[in-house]
């Protein structure tokens, strides 16, 4: 008899949204240039608009944590309660900022005019590399206490983006996206890659030890688009031409899924490593998109900062349980047992609160691409706990069990492995 391992993860979004489209989250008429979602707690989100904002409730309530807009925000790779941000507004306050209390308070650790970006390799500890427009790259090896220039052979000192990879067991390799292409730094100096001599607003890395990287190259020309490297950034080839691209982001749990943003054409997605790209703009009210963000703790949502506010896309797929907001109605869904065998029934129980007693209940099974696999129940039922049995059939793979009642819904991800 074949054994099936059943892995469950429940996601209850903080705001009631439907799958497969964008929804406006707030900050109307504010240009959002940076969004950062906590790598372990997806309810914690930072947004840079007119000021720096934070929510610990998935977007229900926001607090202003700094009276400046950040060009970039970064969680420390080993301690996400420590955060960094760059301010580059052209003032004497520009520089690298640090927070040691989860982003509630910020202090400058290095003054740097027109600071744009920051990168921290996961090993060895203590290295911070920051970039700015006009001054190039500066580096600290002691956690930001002291800094020194890192511009040897860097022909363009206007840094827009930074990334780091670790193809070897020794020192990390750094990549700089400039206003004239992409440069690599190995040990002592920078080397210009074959990437087009365009502005590079974004370089995306899936894992530091994985050789596949992505970059957004933009210059308002027909050479603009999504570029891919399969050798740690040494050489680049275009995957898709797209003029005025602004950002590129790799799904943090699937290296084949990549998102790209554009300052006029919205958002595109590839699910096959760049072979095919498609627009994903349904219900996106602002096609001028500056930045994208996602967390490995919640692949259900993709966040987009636009010229007029913050949007979120709901894929209805994910692997992280997110607590509901305390004011939500109590709709619950459970599956048991957690480990089943091929052909053994799975018990599905769900809770209907009394105030929703007259609403239609729908329980459906979807595959991870969003296609309907089976309707398990549709109709009205009693309030309180209800149950049904699903035999599971002979299917294997990842599925989504979706309960909807009125405008409220919850989803569990079920992975059946033979």
Secondary structure, 3 states (H helix, E strand, C coil): CCEEEEEEEEECCCCCCCCCEEEEEECCCCCCCEEEECCCCCCCEEEECCCEEEECCCCCCCEEEECCCCCEEEECCCCCCCEEEEECCCCCCCEEEEECCCCCCCEEEEECCCEEEEECCCCCCCCEEEEEECCEEEEECCCCCCCEECCCCCCCCEEEEEEEECCCCCCCEEEEEECCEEEEECCCCEEECCCCCCEEEEEEECCCCCCCEEEEEECCCCCCEEEEECCCCCCCEEEEECCCEEEEEECCCCCCCEEEEEECCEEEEECCCCCCCEECCCCCCCCEEEEEEEECCEEEEEEEEECCEEEEEECCCCCCCECCCCCCCCCEEEEECCEEECCCCEEEEEEECHHHCCCCEEEEEEECCCCEEEEEEEECCCCEEEEEEECCCCCCEEEEEEEEECCEEEEEEEEEEC
